[in-house]
Amino acid sequence: MSKILGTNKEKDELDVLQLLDFISNTTRRSILELLAAEDLYPFQISRILDISPRIIKDYLKELEKMGIISFITRDSDKGPQRTYASLNSAFSLIIDVGQNTLDVKYFTTEDTLEEVTEKKEKESEIIRKQTSQELVKIRNFVKSKVDEIRKLDDKRRDYVQEINNSFNLFNKIIEDVFVNYQDRQIIRSIFKILINRVEIRVSLTELASRMRVWRGELGERIEYLAEETDFINIEVDKRGEVWYSI
């Protein structure tokens, strides 16, 4: 499996900067968000985002070059084989900014922190050889904080992996239940909104705005899904606003 990071510091820094530049674009981030949910072929992505297939293919080639996605050919029930874009691995970018500090770290959730640990240990060794007793004290203090951050990074990586596993299970369930792609997107949109807020419901008005679809058509479709499955609960408040929960 390809990796985005290179084999030396200069190459690593260049690759991470390329990744940061790539995800700074809204359309590119939207492509990554779609592929994080399920494998798609380029024309599907083009149709979902309403963007030229040529532009989508160019962006996918950039992702493949960086090692973030791979192309997989699969049989199709509706015609010839199709080539799908598939996310190679979940990853995290951590940016630390502070006094005299600007550090960008890239991890796949399967990676360990061995490279970061080795780098910090070498830096500590240089400090021990070149500094006075006062600087050694400063070094020891900073190192203790770095160790604490490293432990937090380990926990964060584990949490991210657990979240990814849960999302994979969630996606598998809705793919098994819902044949229609748009229906799956409705369920995913409600789910993503709810996990990022204290309130466990979302209004039809907000959902339609976020999905950029007509409110009446969306409401009718969700009513149908609620009748056909047990996934969605519907409530109507005194003002007539419709609310959904999962």
C-alpha positions as CSV (number, residue, x, y, z in Angstrom):
1,M,0.0,0.0,0.0
2,S,1.3,3.5,-0.9
3,K,2.2,6.0,1.8
4,I,2.1,9.7,1.4
5,L,5.2,10.3,3.5
6,G,8.7,10.0,1.9
7,T,11.9,8.5,3.2
8,N,13.6,11.6,4.5
9,K,12.8,14.9,6.3
10,E,12.7,17.1,3.2
11,K,10.5,14.6,1.3
12,D,8.2,14.2,4.3
13,E,7.7,18.0,4.6
14,L,7.1,18.4,0.9
15,D,4.5,15.6,0.9
16,V,2.6,16.9,3.9
17,L,2.5,20.4,2.4
18,Q,1.1,19.0,-0.8
19,L,-1.6,17.2,1.2
20,L,-2.4,20.4,3.1
21,D,-2.6,22.3,-0.2
22,F,-4.9,19.6,-1.6
23,I,-7.4,19.6,1.2
24,S,-7.5,23.5,1.2
25,N,-9.9,23.2,-1.7
26,T,-13.6,22.7,-0.9
27,T,-14.2,20.4,-3.9
28,R,-11.2,18.2,-3.1
29,R,-12.3,17.9,0.5
30,S,-15.8,16.9,-0.7
31,I,-14.2,14.1,-2.8
32,L,-12.3,12.8,0.2
33,E,-15.5,13.0,2.3
34,L,-17.4,10.9,-0.3
35,L,-14.6,8.3,-0.6
36,A,-14.4,8.1,3.2
37,A,-18.0,6.8,3.2
38,E,-17.7,4.3,0.3
39,D,-15.8,3.5,-2.9
40,L,-17.1,5.4,-6.0
41,Y,-16.3,5.5,-9.7
42,P,-15.3,9.0,-11.1
43,F,-18.6,9.6,-12.9
44,Q,-20.6,9.0,-9.7
45,I,-18.5,11.6,-7.9
46,S,-18.9,14.0,-10.9
47,R,-22.7,13.5,-10.8
48,I,-23.0,13.9,-7.0
49,L,-20.8,17.1,-6.9
50,D,-22.1,18.4,-10.2
51,I,-18.6,19.0,-11.4
52,S,-16.9,18.1,-14.8
53,P,-15.7,14.5,-15.0
54,R,-12.4,15.7,-16.3
55,I,-11.8,17.8,-13.2
56,I,-12.8,14.9,-11.0
57,K,-10.4,12.6,-12.8
58,D,-7.5,15.1,-12.4
59,Y,-8.2,15.4,-8.6
60,L,-8.3,11.6,-8.3
61,K,-5.0,11.3,-10.1
62,E,-3.5,13.8,-7.6
63,L,-4.8,11.7,-4.7
64,E,-3.4,8.5,-6.3
65,K,0.0,10.1,-6.8
66,M,0.1,11.0,-3.1
67,G,-0.8,7.4,-2.2
68,I,-4.1,8.4,-0.5
69,I,-6.4,6.4,-2.9
70,S,-6.1,3.5,-5.3
71,F,-8.1,2.6,-8.3
72,I,-9.9,-0.8,-8.2
73,T,-11.6,-2.4,-11.2
74,R,-14.8,-4.3,-10.4
75,D,-17.5,-6.2,-12.3
76,S,-20.8,-4.3,-12.8
77,D,-24.3,-5.8,-13.0
78,K,-25.3,-3.0,-15.4
79,G,-22.6,-3.3,-18.1
80,P,-18.8,-3.4,-18.5
81,Q,-16.4,-3.3,-15.6
82,R,-16.0,0.0,-13.7
83,T,-12.9,1.5,-12.1
84,Y,-13.6,2.7,-8.5
85,A,-11.6,5.1,-6.4
86,S,-10.9,3.6,-3.0
87,L,-9.4,5.3,0.1
88,N,-6.1,3.5,1.0
89,S,-6.2,4.3,4.7
90,A,-7.7,6.6,7.2
91,F,-5.2,9.3,8.3
92,S,-4.8,12.2,10.7
93,L,-3.0,15.5,10.4
94,I,-1.9,17.2,13.6
95,I,-0.7,20.8,13.5
96,D,1.1,22.2,16.6
97,V,1.7,25.9,16.6
98,G,3.3,27.7,19.5
99,Q,6.3,29.9,20.6
100,N,9.1,29.1,18.1
101,T,7.1,26.0,17.1
102,L,5.4,25.0,13.9
103,D,5.1,21.2,13.6
104,V,2.8,19.3,11.2
105,K,2.5,15.5,11.8
106,Y,0.8,13.0,9.5
107,F,-0.3,9.6,10.8
108,T,-2.3,6.8,9.2
109,T,-4.3,5.1,12.0
110,E,-2.2,1.9,11.5
111,D,1.1,3.7,11.9
112,T,3.0,4.0,15.2
113,L,4.9,7.0,16.5
114,E,8.3,5.4,16.1
115,E,9.6,8.0,13.7
116,V,8.4,10.9,15.8
117,T,9.9,9.2,18.9
118,E,13.3,8.7,17.2
119,K,13.4,12.3,16.1
120,K,12.6,13.7,19.6
121,E,15.3,11.4,21.2
122,K,17.9,12.6,18.7
123,E,17.0,16.2,19.5
124,S,17.2,15.5,23.2
125,E,20.7,14.0,22.8
126,I,22.0,17.1,21.0
127,I,20.7,19.3,23.7
128,R,22.4,17.2,26.4
129,K,25.7,17.7,24.7
130,Q,25.5,21.4,23.9
131,T,23.7,23.0,26.8
132,S,24.5,24.1,30.4
133,Q,22.8,22.7,33.5
134,E,20.0,25.3,33.2
135,L,19.3,24.3,29.6
136,V,19.2,20.7,30.7
137,K,16.5,21.6,33.2
138,I,14.5,23.2,30.4
139,R,15.1,20.2,28.2
140,N,13.8,17.8,30.9
141,F,10.7,19.9,31.4
142,V,10.0,20.2,27.7
143,K,10.6,16.5,27.2
144,S,8.2,15.6,29.9
145,K,5.5,17.6,28.1
146,V,6.4,16.0,24.8
147,D,6.0,12.6,26.4
148,E,2.6,13.7,27.7
149,I,1.6,14.9,24.2
150,R,2.8,11.6,22.7
151,K,0.6,9.7,25.1
152,L,-2.3,11.8,24.1
153,D,-1.4,11.2,20.4
154,D,-1.5,7.5,21.1
155,K,-5.0,7.8,22.7
156,R,-6.2,10.0,19.9
157,R,-5.0,7.6,17.3
158,D,-6.9,4.7,19.1
159,Y,-10.0,6.8,19.3
160,V,-9.9,7.7,15.6
161,Q,-9.5,4.1,14.7
162,E,-12.5,3.1,16.9
163,I,-14.5,5.9,15.3
164,N,-13.5,4.7,11.8
165,N,-14.5,1.2,12.6
166,S,-17.9,2.4,13.9
167,F,-18.4,4.4,10.7
168,N,-17.4,1.4,8.6
169,L,-20.0,-0.7,10.4
170,F,-22.6,2.1,10.0
171,N,-21.9,2.4,6.3
172,K,-22.2,-1.4,5.8
173,I,-25.5,-1.5,7.6
174,I,-27.1,1.3,5.5
175,E,-25.6,-0.1,2.3
176,D,-27.3,-3.4,3.1
177,V,-30.6,-1.8,3.9
178,F,-30.8,1.1,1.3
179,V,-30.4,0.4,-2.4
180,N,-30.7,4.0,-3.4
181,Y,-27.6,6.1,-3.1
182,Q,-29.6,9.3,-2.3
183,D,-31.4,7.5,0.6
184,R,-28.0,6.5,2.0
185,Q,-26.8,10.1,1.8
186,I,-29.9,11.3,3.7
187,I,-29.2,8.8,6.5
188,R,-25.5,9.8,6.6
189,S,-26.3,13.5,6.7
190,I,-28.7,13.1,9.6
191,F,-26.2,10.9,11.4
192,K,-23.2,13.3,10.9
193,I,-25.2,16.3,12.1
194,L,-26.4,14.5,15.3
195,I,-22.9,13.2,16.4
196,N,-21.5,16.8,16.4
197,R,-24.1,18.4,18.7
198,V,-25.7,18.0,22.1
199,E,-29.2,18.0,20.8
200,I,-30.2,14.6,19.3
201,R,-32.4,15.8,16.5
202,V,-32.1,17.9,13.4
203,S,-34.8,20.0,11.7
204,L,-36.0,19.5,8.1
205,T,-35.1,23.1,7.4
206,E,-31.5,22.7,8.5
207,L,-31.1,19.3,6.8
208,A,-32.5,20.6,3.4
209,S,-30.1,23.6,3.6
210,R,-27.0,21.4,4.3
211,M,-27.9,18.9,1.6
212,R,-28.9,21.7,-0.8
213,V,-32.1,20.0,-1.8
214,W,-35.8,21.2,-2.0
215,R,-37.4,21.0,1.5
216,G,-40.7,19.5,0.3
217,E,-39.1,16.8,-1.8
218,L,-36.7,15.9,1.0
219,G,-39.5,15.7,3.6
220,E,-41.5,13.4,1.5
221,R,-38.6,11.1,0.9
222,I,-37.8,10.9,4.6
223,E,-41.4,10.2,5.5
224,Y,-41.2,7.2,3.1
225,L,-37.9,6.0,4.7
226,A,-39.4,6.3,8.2
227,E,-42.3,4.2,7.2
228,E,-40.2,1.5,5.5
229,T,-37.5,1.2,8.2
230,D,-36.9,1.9,11.9
231,F,-33.9,4.2,11.2
232,I,-35.7,7.6,11.4
233,N,-38.0,9.1,14.1
234,I,-40.1,12.1,13.1
235,E,-41.5,14.8,15.4
236,V,-43.4,18.0,14.7
237,D,-43.3,20.9,17.1
238,K,-46.0,23.5,17.9
239,R,-44.7,25.8,15.1
240,G,-45.0,23.0,12.5
241,E,-41.3,22.5,12.2
242,V,-40.4,18.8,11.4
243,W,-37.6,17.2,13.4
244,Y,-35.6,14.0,12.8
245,S,-33.6,11.7,14.9
246,I,-32.0,8.3,14.5
